[in-house]
């Protein structure tokens, strides 16, 4: 059984990454962040406060500017972002609390953090003492994580090592910690335009939506009006009318707060975060996913929130926060026996480890993912997992393993007649064979892909395959 590893509000400290963030992506995300700040959610009916975990963090652009091609052993960059020790202590305590470790483990970790706190309060803090205690605390937490996951882990120590690449101010300054914030929906000026009661079509769809919610999040609101408002909001989201959808979600949230339905509130925050995510407003999506995870007791909803948060960080080039959230997703999904989420998170982890050429950890995650995929007895999930295993193997120039995984993926996809993925796998295998100089085998695989494409009348695939066959013949 896995346990949660990291909270959703870990800050995006810079870590080395192979892929450089493209300029056009930076420009787009800068514009999106500006718009997103005007479309905030309202944190209501909840006594908790939330710490920011968005792309609008102070200094975030400085973080992004430092993302560059490098190896984990790279030296501290001259322009590294300043981080105050108070921020690190706060985040470390939050991380330790989120692990779910027994009291003796948290007591030991907190003892080291207390020593750091005392040292950092001095007029001239001893840098070596602080660094040593951070390493000690990270090793204690890694020991617990390794025991829980039943595989060696240095993820916390790696996080601390990444911090050491930054310009750390070892003199404590509590004011350097980011302030708490509240989420606010955009103004409800047009809220009255939405009918309080759902129409007949929406009522007819209540049962289906509730059934979907139950299968995904194991919760169905008993209040009929609550169900109708939620369905109305879901309809608006499907219609891709963002403004109306936001107003609908707020109406549903208001009623959930009025009826003190905390679980429904968390589901609405999740749906709103999804809406922002799909529209490219990643800062708002991160906030919504965090509130959803903080409010709910549903491990599936928490796991899914962490999965999507990790993906946002990954696409921004912030690998360590991404990995921490995926590990958390694995833990919460393990608590609810949700194997598909664990398989997906493990595949994501394998991919990022392959990008830094950590072959050992890549295959550790690959093997765990495929093992859990087999347990699901679901050929779609098996096909997905083995296909991703093939991609990371090919990235590591391990063609033999890549072909082996493609064969297993194709076998699984064939059982459920997923011809599109079968064709893709044949083409991928042909590309590998062509790259190693075996054009005869590559042609045979392309012929298989061609025949499958004919059977399914996949014109796009036929065009791609024909071009590849022509190149082999040239």
C-alpha positions in Angstrom: 0.0 0.0 0.0 1.4 3.4 -1.0 1.2 6.5 1.1 1.0 10.1 0.0 4.5 11.7 -0.3 4.2 15.4 -1.1 1.6 18.1 -0.5 0.1 20.1 -3.4 1.7 23.4 -2.3 5.4 22.5 -2.7 7.0 25.6 -4.3 8.4 25.3 -7.8 12.1 25.4 -6.9 14.4 25.2 -10.0 15.9 21.8 -10.8 18.1 20.7 -13.7 16.1 19.6 -16.8 17.1 18.4 -20.2 14.5 20.2 -22.2 14.5 24.0 -22.5 11.2 25.8 -22.2 10.3 27.3 -25.6 10.0 31.1 -25.8 6.6 31.0 -27.3 5.3 28.8 -24.4 6.7 31.3 -22.0 4.9 34.2 -23.7 1.6 32.3 -23.9 1.7 31.3 -20.2 2.6 34.9 -19.3 -0.5 36.1 -21.0 -2.6 33.3 -19.6 -1.4 34.0 -16.1 -2.5 37.7 -16.4 -6.0 36.8 -17.5 -6.2 34.1 -14.9 -5.7 36.5 -12.0 -9.0 38.1 -13.0 -10.8 34.8 -13.0 -10.1 33.6 -9.5 -12.3 31.2 -7.4 -13.9 32.1 -4.1 -12.8 30.1 -1.2 -16.0 29.8 0.9 -17.5 27.5 3.5 -14.0 26.4 4.5 -12.0 27.6 7.5 -8.7 26.5 6.0 -6.2 28.9 4.4 -4.2 28.0 1.3 -0.7 28.9 0.3 -0.1 29.8 -3.3 1.1 27.2 -5.7 0.7 29.0 -9.0 2.6 30.5 -11.9 2.1 33.9 -10.4 4.5 33.3 -7.5 6.9 36.1 -6.8 10.1 35.4 -8.7 8.5 32.7 -10.9 9.8 34.3 -14.1 13.2 34.2 -12.5 12.7 30.5 -11.9 11.7 29.9 -15.5 14.7 31.8 -16.9 17.0 29.4 -15.2 15.5 26.2 -16.7 18.2 25.0 -19.1 19.9 21.9 -20.4 22.1 20.5 -17.7 23.0 17.4 -15.7 22.1 17.0 -12.0 25.8 17.6 -11.1 25.8 21.2 -12.6 27.3 23.9 -10.5 25.2 26.7 -8.9 24.2 29.2 -11.5 25.4 32.8 -11.0 21.8 34.1 -11.4 20.1 31.5 -9.1 16.9 32.7 -7.4 17.2 33.9 -3.8 15.3 31.6 -1.4 15.0 32.4 2.3 15.6 29.6 4.8 12.3 30.4 6.5 10.5 29.4 3.2 12.5 26.1 3.1 11.7 25.3 6.7 8.0 26.0 6.2 7.8 23.9 3.0 9.8 21.0 4.6 7.4 20.9 7.6 4.5 20.8 5.2 6.1 18.0 3.3 6.8 16.0 6.4 3.2 16.4 7.6 1.9 15.2 4.2 3.9 12.0 4.2 1.6 10.4 6.8 4.6 8.9 8.6 4.4 7.6 12.2 5.0 10.0 15.1 8.6 8.9 15.7 9.5 9.8 12.1 7.9 13.2 12.1 9.4 14.0 15.6 12.9 13.2 14.3 12.5 15.3 11.2 11.0 18.2 13.2 13.9 18.0 15.6 16.3 18.7 12.8 14.1 21.5 11.5 14.0 23.0 15.0 17.8 23.1 15.1 17.8 24.8 11.7 15.2 27.3 13.0 17.4 28.1 16.0 20.6 28.5 13.9 18.9 30.6 11.3 17.7 33.1 14.0 21.3 33.9 14.9 23.0 37.1 13.7 25.5 35.1 11.6 24.0 31.6 10.9 26.3 28.7 10.4 25.7 27.6 6.8 27.3 24.2 7.2 25.2 23.3 10.3 22.0 24.3 8.5 22.9 22.3 5.3 23.9 19.3 7.4 20.6 19.2 9.3 18.6 19.7 6.1 20.4 16.6 4.7 19.8 14.6 7.8 16.1 15.5 7.8 15.8 14.6 4.1 17.5 11.2 4.7 15.1 10.3 7.5 12.1 11.2 5.3 13.6 9.3 2.4 14.1 6.2 4.6 10.4 6.2 5.4 9.4 6.7 1.7 11.8 3.9 0.7 10.2 1.6 3.2 6.7 2.6 2.1 7.3 2.2 -1.6 9.5 -0.8 -1.1 12.1 0.6 -3.4 15.1 2.9 -2.7 14.1 6.6 -2.8 16.2 9.7 -2.5 13.5 12.1 -3.7 13.6 14.4 -0.7 17.4 14.5 -0.6 17.4 15.3 -4.3 15.0 18.2 -3.6 17.4 19.5 -0.9 20.3 19.2 -3.3 18.4 21.2 -5.9 17.8 23.9 -3.3 21.5 24.0 -2.6 22.0 25.1 -6.3 20.1 28.3 -5.4 21.2 31.4 -3.6 19.9 30.6 -0.1 19.6 33.4 2.5 20.4 31.5 5.7 19.3 34.4 8.0 15.7 33.7 8.8 13.1 36.1 7.5 9.5 34.9 8.2 8.2 37.7 6.0 9.9 36.1 3.0 7.2 33.3 3.0 4.4 33.8 0.5 1.2 35.0 2.0 -1.9 33.0 2.2 -4.6 33.7 -0.4 -8.2 33.2 -1.1 -9.7 31.9 -4.3 -12.4 34.0 -5.9 -14.8 33.3 -8.7 -15.1 36.0 -11.3 -17.8 38.5 -10.7 -21.3 37.1 -10.9 -22.8 40.0 -12.7 -24.6 37.7 -15.1 -25.5 35.1 -12.6 -29.2 35.8 -12.6 -29.4 34.9 -16.2 -29.1 31.3 -15.3 -32.4 29.6 -14.3 -32.5 28.4 -10.7 -34.1 25.1 -11.8 -32.5 22.8 -14.3 -34.6 22.1 -17.5 -36.1 18.8 -18.4 -33.1 17.7 -20.4 -30.7 18.4 -17.5 -33.0 16.5 -15.1 -33.0 13.5 -17.4 -29.2 13.6 -17.3 -28.9 13.8 -13.6 -28.7 10.0 -13.1 -25.9 9.6 -15.6 -23.9 12.4 -14.2 -24.4 11.2 -10.6 -23.4 7.7 -11.7 -20.2 9.0 -13.3 -19.4 11.0 -10.2 -20.0 7.9 -8.0 -17.7 5.7 -10.1 -15.0 8.3 -10.2 -15.3 9.9 -6.7 -17.5 7.6 -4.8 -20.0 10.3 -3.8 -23.5 11.2 -4.7 -25.3 14.2 -3.2 -28.7 13.3 -1.7 -30.0 16.8 -2.3 -31.9 16.9 -5.6 -31.3 20.6 -6.2 -27.6 20.0 -5.6 -27.5 17.3 -8.2 -29.4 19.4 -10.7 -27.1 22.4 -10.2 -24.1 20.2 -10.6 -25.5 18.7 -13.8 -26.3 22.2 -15.1 -22.7 23.3 -14.5 -21.4 20.1 -16.3 -23.6 20.8 -19.3 -22.2 24.3 -19.5 -18.6 23.0 -19.4 -19.4 20.5 -22.2 -20.8 23.3 -24.3 -17.4 25.1 -24.0 -19.1 28.3 -22.8 -16.4 29.2 -20.3 -18.2 32.3 -18.8 -21.5 30.6 -18.4 -19.8 27.5 -17.0 -18.0 29.6 -14.3 -21.3 31.2 -13.3 -23.0 27.8 -13.2 -20.2 26.4 -11.0 -20.4 29.3 -8.7 -24.2 28.8 -8.2 -23.5 25.2 -7.4 -20.8 26.1 -5.0 -23.0 28.7 -3.2 -25.6 26.0 -2.7 -23.1 23.5 -1.5 -21.8 26.0 1.0 -25.3 26.8 2.1 -26.1 23.1 2.7 -22.6 22.6 4.2 -21.9 19.8 1.7 -18.0 19.9 1.8 -17.5 17.0 -0.5 -19.6 18.6 -3.2 -17.7 21.8 -2.7 -14.4 20.0 -3.3 -15.9 18.4 -6.5 -16.9 21.8 -7.8 -13.5 23.2 -7.1 -12.0 20.3 -9.1 -14.4 20.8 -12.0 -13.6 24.5 -12.0 -9.8 23.8 -12.0 -10.3 21.4 -14.9 -12.1 24.1 -16.8 -9.3 26.6 -16.2 -6.7 23.9 -17.1 -8.4 23.2 -20.5 -8.5 26.9 -21.3 -4.9 27.4 -20.5 -5.3 29.3 -17.2 -2.8 27.2 -15.3 -2.3 29.4 -12.3 -6.1 29.2 -11.5 -6.1 25.5 -12.3 -3.3 24.9 -9.7 -5.2 26.8 -7.1 -8.5 24.9 -7.7 -6.8 21.5 -7.7 -5.1 22.3 -4.4 -8.4 23.4 -2.7 -10.2 20.3 -4.0 -7.4 18.1 -2.6 -7.4 19.9 0.8 -11.1 19.9 1.3 -12.0 16.3 0.3 -11.6 13.0 2.1 -11.9 11.1 -1.1 -8.5 9.6 -2.0 -9.5 9.3 -5.7 -10.2 13.0 -6.0 -7.0 13.9 -4.1 -5.0 11.5 -6.3 -6.5 12.9 -9.5 -5.9 16.5 -8.4 -2.2 15.7 -7.7 -1.9 14.0 -11.1 -3.1 17.0 -13.0 -1.1 19.4 -10.8 2.0 17.4 -11.6 1.3 17.5 -15.3 1.0 21.3 -15.2 4.4 21.6 -13.5 5.9 19.1 -15.9 4.8 21.0 -18.9 6.3 24.2 -17.4 9.7 22.4 -17.0 9.5 22.2 -13.2 10.3 18.6 -12.8 10.8 18.2 -9.0 7.4 19.7 -8.1 5.9 17.5 -10.8 7.5 14.3 -9.4 6.4 15.2 -5.8 2.8 15.5 -6.9 2.9 12.3 -8.9 4.3 10.4 -5.9 1.5 11.9 -3.8 -1.0 10.7 -6.4 0.4 7.2 -6.2 0.0 7.2 -2.4 -3.6 8.4 -2.4 -4.5 6.1 -5.3 -3.0 3.2 -3.4 -5.2 4.0 -0.4 -8.3 3.6 -2.6 -6.9 0.7 -4.7 -7.0 2.9 -7.8 -4.5 1.0 -10.0 -5.0 3.0 -13.2 -4.0 6.3 -11.6 -0.9 4.6 -10.1 0.0 3.2 -13.5 -0.3 6.6 -15.1 1.7 8.4 -12.4 4.5 5.8 -12.5 4.7 6.1 -16.3 5.1 9.9 -15.9 7.8 9.4 -13.4 9.6 6.9 -15.7 9.5 9.5 -18.5 11.1 12.3 -16.5 13.8 10.0 -15.1 14.6 9.0 -18.6 15.0 12.6 -19.6 17.9 13.0 -17.1 19.3 9.6 -18.2 18.7 8.0 -14.8 18.4 4.5 -16.2 18.1 2.7 -12.9 15.2 4.7 -11.6 13.6 4.8 -15.0 13.3 1.1 -15.1 12.3 0.9 -11.5 9.2 3.0 -12.3 8.7 1.2 -15.6 8.6 -2.2 -13.9 6.3 -1.0 -11.2 3.9 0.5 -13.8 3.7 -2.6 -15.9 3.3 -4.8 -12.9 0.3 -2.8 -11.7 -1.0 -2.6 -15.2 -1.1 -6.4 -15.3 -3.0 -6.5 -12.0 -5.8 -4.4 -13.5 -6.7 -7.1 -16.0 -7.5 -4.2 -18.4 -5.9 -4.5 -21.8 -6.3 -0.8 -22.5 -4.3 0.1 -19.5 -1.7 -2.7 -20.2 -1.3 -1.4 -23.8 -0.9 2.2 -22.6 1.7 1.2 -20.0 3.8 -1.0 -22.2 3.7 1.6 -25.0 5.0 4.3 -22.7 7.7 1.9 -21.5 8.7 1.5 -25.1 9.1 5.3 -25.5 11.4 5.7 -22.5 13.4 2.7 -23.5 13.9 4.1 -27.0 14.9 7.5 -25.5 17.6 5.7 -23.5 18.8 4.0 -26.8 17.7 0.6 -25.4 16.1 -0.6 -28.6 15.8 -4.3 -27.6 13.6 -3.3 -24.6 11.7 -0.8 -26.6 10.7 -3.6 -29.2 9.9 -6.0 -26.3 7.5 -3.5 -24.8 6.0 -2.6 -28.1 5.2 -6.3 -28.7 3.5 -6.5 -25.3 1.5 -3.3 -26.0 0.4 -4.5 -29.4 -0.8 -7.8 -28.0 -2.9 -6.0 -25.3 -4.4 -3.4 -27.8 -5.2 -6.2 -30.3 -7.4 -7.9 -27.7 -9.6 -4.8 -27.4 -9.4 -4.1 -31.1 -7.7 -0.7 -30.6 -6.4 -0.6 -34.1 -5.2 3.0 -34.0 -2.6 2.1 -31.3 -1.8 -1.2 -33.0 -0.9 0.7 -36.1 1.1 3.3 -34.1 3.0 0.4 -32.5 3.9 -1.3 -35.8 5.1 2.1 -37.2 7.2 2.7 -34.1 8.7 -0.7 -34.2 9.5 -0.2 -38.0 11.2 3.1 -37.2 13.4 1.4 -34.7 14.4 -1.4 -37.1 15.1 1.1 -39.8 17.3 3.1 -37.5 19.4 0.1 -36.7 19.8 -0.8 -40.4 17.3 -3.7 -40.6 15.2 -2.3 -43.5 13.8 -5.8 -44.3 12.2 -6.1 -40.9 11.1 -2.5 -41.0 9.3 -3.1 -44.3 7.6 -6.2 -42.9 6.3 -4.2 -39.9 5.1 -1.4 -42.1 3.2 -4.0 -44.2 1.4 -5.2 -41.1 0.5 -1.6 -40.2 -0.7 -1.0 -43.8 -3.0 -4.1 -43.8 -4.5 -3.0 -40.4 -5.0 0.5 -41.7 -6.8 -0.8 -44.8 -9.1 -2.9 -42.6 -10.0 0.1 -40.6 -10.1 2.6 -43.5 -7.6 4.8 -41.7 -6.6 7.1 -44.6 -4.2 9.2 -42.5 -2.3 6.2 -41.4 -2.2 4.8 -44.9 -0.6 8.0 -46.1 2.0 8.0 -43.4 2.9 4.3 -44.0 3.1 4.7 -47.7 5.6 7.6 -47.3 7.7 5.5 -44.9 7.7 2.5 -47.3 8.8 4.8 -50.1 11.7 6.1 -48.0 12.9 2.6 -47.3 12.8 1.8 -51.0 14.8 4.9 -52.0 
